[in-house]
């Protein structure tokens, strides 16, 4: 009975962690979608940024081993790549929009 209680508590904390991570991922995708929409980007650009961010966050959630410190560190450091991709995406949008306004 006590063992079942502790197993249940560990399951709740584990599932709460993934639920929190899922909510964080959804809010990240939503906020970048709003930023892309406000930058007057086409629908293709909006879908592209959702695909990039969503696939990265999905990969992090599906492959995370919470007990492995090295794996957690790799997942955390992989956010640098995501940040670089997002920066390159918005930088290219800014350059293309300036070039289109000049022509």
Secondary structure, 3 states (H helix, E strand, C coil): CHHHHHHHHHHHHHHHHHHHHHHHHHHHHHHHHHHHHHCCCCHHHHHHHHHHHHHHHHHHHHHCCCCCHHHHHHHHHCHHHHHHHHHHHHHHHHHHHHHHHHC
